[in-house]
Amino acid sequence: MKVITVAAGIVMNEQQQLLLVRKKNTSCFMQVGGKLEVNELPEQSILREIEEEIGCQAKIQHYLGRFETQTANEPDHLLISYVYHVQLDQAPVVQAEIAEIKWVDLDDAETQLAPLTTEVVMPWVKQYLIAV
């Protein structure tokens, strides 16, 4: 099976919504982030990808870990994700290969979401970031 390795960022706003992006020519919304470059550490990759995709500087708040899920847009691929909770220095804007940015509620049932978002990110946010 082919493997895609990425760094992915969890970004929340004050309304406890999750920032998701949709890349051009795709239908699924997912975490901001992307593939690691050669000899690039995941924590370097997530900061670079955030700057490239949404034009922000970011600060890593927490490293969640390494997760394996199905990919959102590439059939027959395994996605390995290094996931970080990050804080942005300003409002995100669409850049690079991003077609759309969306803030979603954690119980959103309308938006088509990537497996990493539904299986890893949303449960983690609900458990650790949202005061119950």
The 8 nearest C-alpha neighbors of each residue, nearest first, counted from 0:
[[1, 76, 2, 75, 77, 3, 74, 78],
 [0, 2, 76, 77, 3, 75, 78, 74],
 [1, 3, 77, 76, 78, 4, 0, 79],
 [2, 4, 78, 79, 77, 5, 1, 76],
 [5, 3, 79, 34, 80, 78, 2, 35],
 [6, 4, 34, 80, 33, 35, 79, 7],
 [5, 7, 81, 45, 41, 80, 32, 33],
 [8, 6, 32, 82, 30, 31, 81, 45],
 [9, 7, 83, 31, 30, 84, 82, 32],
 [8, 10, 84, 85, 83, 30, 11, 7],
 [11, 9, 18, 85, 17, 8, 86, 84],
 [12, 10, 17, 16, 15, 18, 9, 13],
 [11, 13, 15, 14, 16, 17, 10, 18],
 [12, 14, 15, 11, 16, 17, 10, 129],
 [15, 13, 12, 16, 11, 104, 17, 102],
 [16, 14, 13, 12, 11, 17, 104, 129],
 [17, 15, 104, 103, 14, 11, 12, 102],
 [16, 18, 11, 103, 102, 10, 19, 104],
 [19, 17, 102, 10, 101, 11, 103, 16],
 [20, 18, 30, 29, 101, 28, 100, 102],
 [19, 21, 100, 28, 29, 99, 31, 30],
 [22, 20, 28, 99, 98, 97, 27, 29],
 [21, 23, 97, 98, 96, 25, 24, 20],
 [22, 24, 98, 25, 97, 96, 21, 99],
 [23, 25, 22, 26, 98, 21, 96, 97],
 [26, 24, 23, 22, 27, 21, 72, 28],
 [25, 27, 28, 21, 111, 24, 22, 72],
 [28, 26, 111, 112, 113, 25, 21, 29],
 [27, 29, 21, 112, 20, 19, 113, 111],
 [30, 28, 19, 113, 20, 116, 112, 27],
 [31, 29, 19, 7, 8, 32, 20, 9],
 [30, 32, 8, 7, 20, 19, 49, 29],
 [33, 31, 7, 48, 6, 45, 8, 49],
 [32, 34, 5, 6, 48, 7, 35, 31],
 [33, 35, 5, 4, 36, 6, 3, 32],
 [36, 34, 5, 44, 39, 41, 4, 33],
 [35, 37, 39, 38, 34, 44, 40, 41],
 [36, 38, 39, 35, 40, 34, 44, 41],
 [39, 37, 36, 40, 35, 41, 43, 44],
 [40, 38, 36, 37, 35, 43, 44, 41],
 [39, 41, 43, 42, 44, 38, 35, 36],
 [42, 40, 44, 43, 6, 45, 81, 39],
 [43, 41, 44, 45, 40, 46, 6, 83],
 [44, 42, 40, 41, 46, 45, 47, 39],
 [43, 45, 41, 47, 42, 46, 35, 48],
 [46, 44, 48, 6, 42, 47, 32, 43],
 [45, 47, 49, 43, 44, 48, 57, 50],
 [48, 46, 44, 50, 45, 49, 51, 43],
 [47, 49, 51, 32, 45, 50, 46, 52],
 [50, 48, 46, 52, 51, 47, 53, 55],
 [49, 51, 54, 55, 47, 48, 52, 53],
 [52, 50, 48, 49, 54, 53, 47, 95],
 [53, 51, 94, 49, 95, 50, 48, 54],
 [52, 54, 92, 91, 93, 94, 49, 55],
 [55, 53, 50, 51, 92, 52, 91, 49],
 [56, 54, 50, 53, 49, 87, 89, 57],
 [55, 57, 88, 50, 87, 49, 46, 54],
 [58, 56, 87, 86, 88, 46, 55, 85],
 [57, 59, 86, 85, 60, 87, 56, 46],
 [58, 60, 85, 61, 84, 86, 83, 57],
 [61, 59, 85, 84, 58, 86, 62, 83],
 [60, 62, 84, 83, 59, 63, 85, 82],
 [61, 63, 83, 64, 82, 84, 60, 59],
 [64, 62, 82, 83, 61, 84, 65, 81],
 [63, 65, 62, 82, 81, 66, 83, 80],
 [64, 66, 81, 80, 82, 79, 67, 63],
 [67, 65, 80, 79, 64, 81, 68, 82],
 [66, 68, 79, 78, 80, 77, 65, 69],
 [69, 67, 78, 115, 77, 70, 114, 66],
 [68, 70, 77, 78, 114, 71, 76, 67],
 [69, 71, 78, 73, 72, 77, 76, 68],
 [70, 72, 113, 73, 114, 27, 69, 74],
 [71, 73, 70, 74, 25, 27, 26, 113],
 [74, 72, 70, 76, 71, 75, 69, 77],
 [75, 73, 76, 72, 70, 71, 69, 77],
 [76, 74, 73, 0, 77, 1, 69, 70],
 [77, 75, 1, 2, 74, 73, 70, 0],
 [76, 78, 2, 69, 70, 68, 3, 1],
 [79, 77, 3, 70, 68, 69, 67, 2],
 [78, 80, 67, 4, 66, 3, 5, 77],
 [81, 79, 5, 66, 6, 65, 82, 4],
 [80, 82, 65, 6, 64, 7, 5, 41],
 [81, 83, 7, 63, 64, 80, 8, 6],
 [84, 82, 62, 8, 63, 61, 85, 9],
 [83, 85, 9, 61, 60, 8, 59, 62],
 [86, 84, 59, 60, 58, 10, 9, 83],
 [85, 87, 58, 57, 10, 59, 60, 88],
 [88, 86, 57, 89, 56, 55, 58, 85],
 [87, 89, 56, 57, 55, 86, 90, 58],
 [90, 88, 87, 55, 91, 56, 54, 57],
 [89, 91, 92, 88, 87, 55, 53, 54],
 [92, 90, 53, 55, 54, 89, 93, 87],
 [91, 93, 53, 54, 94, 90, 100, 52],
 [94, 92, 53, 97, 99, 100, 52, 98],
 [93, 95, 52, 53, 97, 92, 96, 51],
 [96, 94, 52, 97, 51, 93, 53, 98],
 [97, 95, 22, 23, 94, 98, 52, 93],
 [96, 98, 22, 95, 94, 23, 99, 93],
 [99, 97, 23, 22, 21, 96, 93, 100],
 [98, 100, 21, 20, 97, 93, 101, 22],
 [101, 99, 20, 19, 93, 21, 102, 18],
 [100, 102, 19, 18, 103, 20, 99, 28],
 [101, 103, 18, 17, 16, 19, 104, 100],
 [104, 102, 16, 17, 101, 107, 105, 18],
 [103, 105, 16, 107, 106, 17, 102, 15],
 [104, 106, 107, 121, 103, 16, 17, 125],
 [105, 107, 104, 108, 103, 121, 109, 16],
 [108, 106, 104, 105, 109, 103, 110, 111],
 [107, 109, 110, 106, 111, 105, 104, 112],
 [110, 108, 107, 111, 112, 106, 103, 104],
 [109, 111, 112, 108, 107, 28, 27, 103],
 [110, 112, 27, 28, 109, 26, 113, 108],
 [113, 111, 28, 27, 110, 29, 116, 114],
 [112, 114, 71, 29, 116, 115, 27, 28],
 [113, 115, 117, 116, 118, 69, 71, 68],
 [116, 114, 118, 119, 113, 117, 68, 120],
 [117, 115, 120, 113, 114, 119, 118, 121],
 [116, 118, 114, 121, 115, 119, 120, 113],
 [119, 117, 115, 114, 116, 120, 122, 121],
 [120, 118, 115, 122, 116, 117, 121, 123],
 [119, 121, 116, 123, 122, 124, 117, 115],
 [120, 122, 124, 123, 117, 116, 119, 125],
 [121, 123, 125, 124, 120, 119, 126, 118],
 [124, 122, 126, 120, 121, 125, 127, 119],
 [123, 125, 128, 121, 127, 126, 122, 120],
 [126, 124, 122, 129, 123, 127, 128, 121],
 [125, 127, 123, 124, 122, 128, 129, 130],
 [128, 126, 124, 123, 125, 129, 130, 122],
 [129, 127, 124, 125, 126, 130, 123, 15],
 [130, 128, 125, 127, 131, 124, 126, 15],
 [129, 131, 128, 127, 125, 126, 124, 15],
 [130, 129, 125, 126, 128, 127, 124, 15]]
